[in-house]
Amino acid sequence: RWDGMAVSEALHRRLWIPMLSDHFNGPDMWCLKYFGGIPLPDESYGGQKAFNNAFDTHNSRGEWIHVFPEARNWAFYKPLRPFKKGAFTMAYKYNVPLIPIGITYRKRTGIYKLFDRKEIPLVTIKIGKPIFPDKSRNRKEEVSRLLHEAFDAILELNGIERNPWPETWNH
């Protein structure tokens, strides 16, 4: 959940970040909201409709939406896990580019060792070239293309040569 804040700082932009609603039940709820966290709705129609309307509004204002396509956070996990289609469907729907962002972690060295937080490594963020949707193509095919291109771009940004996971979840 802290990766979104790191990305916001790296881009020097206000971002809207869909997050699991469980994150908003803890002591750092105020910080997640401050950095643009928006809780994902439950499976009810009303919640999903309000969520979609909110993102329609953010997009119409030209505001940036940041989505982690892996959908779940495994703290400091290095391989790139399979993506869900949501971020790529949004890019197609709104006809906006995807900006691949690679997030890697490194050990604290130098002056950063003075701040003895061994469980929290330093973050490196690499920003790739935008990937533009082609609205002339079939939505399903184009979402798949966007997903695969973004996956490959992030593997390259993170320097991952042998990833143990496939590009998408098999369900």
Backbone torsions as a table, in degrees:
resi	resn	phi	psi	omega
1	ARG	NA	-20.4	179.1
2	TRP	-83.2	-15.2	179.9
3	ASP	-61.2	-36.3	179.0
4	GLY	-59.9	-39.8	178.1
5	MET	-67.5	-39.1	178.6
6	ALA	-63.3	-41.5	179.0
7	VAL	-65.7	-42.7	178.5
8	SER	-58.4	-44.4	178.8
9	GLU	-66.4	-40.6	-179.1
10	ALA	-65.1	-37.7	-178.3
11	LEU	-85.6	-13.6	-175.3
12	HIS	54.8	44.5	-178.1
13	ARG	-138.8	150.7	170.1
14	ARG	-77.9	130.1	-179.4
15	LEU	-123.1	151.5	169.4
16	TRP	-105.9	125.9	-171.2
17	ILE	-126.1	110.8	174.2
18	PRO	-68.0	132.6	-178.5
19	MET	-136.6	155.2	175.0
20	LEU	-57.7	136.6	-177.2
21	SER	-62.6	-24.8	178.6
22	ASP	-58.1	-32.7	-179.2
23	HIS	-62.4	-25.3	-175.8
24	PHE	-86.4	4.2	179.1
25	ASN	-96.6	-0.6	-176.0
26	GLY	-101.7	-176.4	-176.3
27	PRO	-70.1	-17.7	-178.7
28	ASP	-99.0	20.0	179.7
29	MET	-54.9	-44.3	-177.3
30	TRP	-59.8	-38.0	-178.4
31	CYS	-70.5	-40.2	178.8
32	LEU	-63.9	-40.7	177.7
33	LYS	-66.5	-41.7	-179.6
34	TYR	-59.1	-39.2	-179.2
35	PHE	-88.1	15.0	172.0
36	GLY	93.4	13.4	178.4
37	GLY	-66.9	134.2	176.6
38	ILE	-125.8	121.7	-178.0
39	PRO	-66.3	134.4	173.9
40	LEU	-67.6	137.7	-178.0
41	PRO	-75.4	163.2	172.5
42	ASP	-71.7	-174.0	-175.0
43	GLU	-77.7	2.2	-178.3
44	SER	-69.6	149.4	-179.1
45	TYR	-62.3	-43.5	-177.6
46	GLY	-62.1	-43.7	179.4
47	GLY	-65.2	-42.2	-179.7
48	GLN	-66.9	-38.7	179.6
49	LYS	-65.0	-43.5	178.5
50	ALA	-64.5	-40.3	178.2
51	PHE	-61.2	-48.4	178.9
52	ASN	-62.8	-40.1	177.4
53	ASN	-62.7	-39.2	178.5
54	ALA	-61.9	-43.7	-179.8
55	PHE	-72.2	-29.9	172.5
56	ASP	-60.9	-42.8	179.6
57	THR	-65.1	-47.7	179.8
58	HIS	-59.3	-42.6	179.8
59	ASN	-65.8	-42.4	-178.7
60	SER	-63.3	-24.7	178.0
61	ARG	-87.4	-3.1	-178.8
62	GLY	78.0	17.7	179.9
63	GLU	-80.7	154.3	-176.0
64	TRP	-90.9	140.3	177.4
65	ILE	-117.2	128.1	179.5
66	HIS	-112.4	122.8	-178.3
67	VAL	-124.0	131.8	172.2
68	PHE	-88.0	107.9	-173.4
69	PRO	-70.0	-11.3	177.4
70	GLU	-76.2	-18.9	174.6
71	ALA	73.3	-25.1	179.0
72	ARG	-131.7	147.0	180.0
73	ASN	-102.5	125.7	169.2
74	TRP	-113.3	106.6	-171.2
75	ALA	-49.9	122.9	172.9
76	PHE	61.1	24.5	178.6
77	TYR	-77.8	129.4	-172.9
78	LYS	-83.2	-45.6	-179.3
79	PRO	-63.6	156.8	177.9
80	LEU	-89.5	119.0	-177.4
81	ARG	-83.4	164.9	-178.6
82	PRO	-58.3	148.9	-179.8
83	PHE	-95.4	151.7	167.9
84	LYS	-97.7	162.0	-171.9
85	LYS	-81.6	-10.9	-172.0
86	GLY	-52.9	-49.4	-178.2
87	ALA	-62.0	-36.5	-175.9
88	PHE	-78.7	-32.5	174.2
89	THR	-66.7	-39.7	177.4
90	MET	-63.6	-42.8	179.8
91	ALA	-61.2	-41.1	178.5
92	TYR	-67.5	-47.7	-178.1
93	LYS	-57.2	-46.9	-176.1
94	TYR	-89.7	-5.0	-178.2
95	ASN	53.7	51.1	178.9
96	VAL	-121.4	152.5	-179.5
97	PRO	-72.3	153.2	169.7
98	LEU	-94.1	138.7	175.7
99	ILE	-116.2	104.9	-179.9
100	PRO	-65.0	134.2	179.4
101	ILE	-130.7	124.2	177.5
102	GLY	-100.3	130.1	178.7
103	ILE	-118.7	120.8	176.5
104	THR	-127.3	165.9	-176.5
105	TYR	-123.8	151.0	179.0
106	ARG	-141.7	158.6	-180.0
107	LYS	-67.8	151.2	175.4
108	ARG	-71.2	132.8	177.1
109	THR	-136.1	172.0	176.6
110	GLY	55.6	-136.7	-177.0
111	ILE	-62.8	-26.8	-179.0
112	TYR	-67.5	-19.3	176.3
113	LYS	-68.5	-22.8	179.8
114	LEU	-64.0	-30.3	178.4
115	PHE	-89.7	88.3	-168.5
116	ASP	-70.5	76.2	176.1
117	ARG	-121.1	68.2	-173.7
118	LYS	-58.0	-28.0	-178.0
119	GLU	-76.5	-12.5	-178.4
120	ILE	-116.5	106.0	179.4
121	PRO	-78.5	174.2	174.1
122	LEU	-81.2	156.8	-175.8
123	VAL	-112.0	137.6	170.2
124	THR	-117.6	129.7	180.0
125	ILE	-120.0	125.9	176.5
126	LYS	-117.2	134.5	-176.9
127	ILE	-110.0	125.7	-177.6
128	GLY	-92.2	-176.9	179.2
129	LYS	-77.2	142.0	179.4
130	PRO	-60.5	147.2	175.6
131	ILE	-116.4	119.9	-174.5
132	PHE	-97.7	135.9	175.7
133	PRO	-73.2	150.9	176.3
134	ASP	-109.3	100.0	-176.2
135	LYS	-69.4	-11.4	178.2
136	SER	-78.3	-12.6	-179.3
137	ARG	-92.8	160.5	175.2
138	ASN	-57.3	135.8	-175.8
139	ARG	-56.0	-49.1	-176.0
140	LYS	-61.4	-45.2	179.7
141	GLU	-66.1	-40.3	-177.8
142	GLU	-70.2	-39.6	176.3
143	VAL	-60.4	-42.1	177.9
144	SER	-62.6	-44.0	178.8
145	ARG	-61.8	-46.0	179.7
146	LEU	-59.5	-44.8	-179.7
147	LEU	-59.6	-49.1	-176.7
148	HIS	-67.5	-39.6	178.5
149	GLU	-66.1	-41.7	179.2
150	ALA	-65.6	-42.7	179.0
151	PHE	-57.9	-49.6	-179.8
152	ASP	-62.7	-39.7	180.0
153	ALA	-64.0	-41.5	-178.8
154	ILE	-71.8	-36.1	173.8
155	LEU	-56.7	-44.9	-179.9
156	GLU	-65.8	-45.1	179.2
157	LEU	-58.7	-38.2	-177.9
158	ASN	-86.2	-4.7	179.3
159	GLY	70.1	29.5	-179.6
160	ILE	-92.4	117.7	-179.2
161	GLU	-97.9	-33.5	-178.9
162	ARG	-126.7	95.4	-178.9
163	ASN	-94.7	131.2	-176.6
164	PRO	-78.6	-8.8	-174.8
165	TRP	-106.3	150.9	171.2
166	PRO	-74.8	173.2	-177.0
167	GLU	-72.2	-31.2	-177.8
168	THR	-132.0	158.2	174.1
169	TRP	-71.3	143.2	-177.2
170	ASN	-90.8	54.5	172.5
171	HIS	-157.9	NA	NA
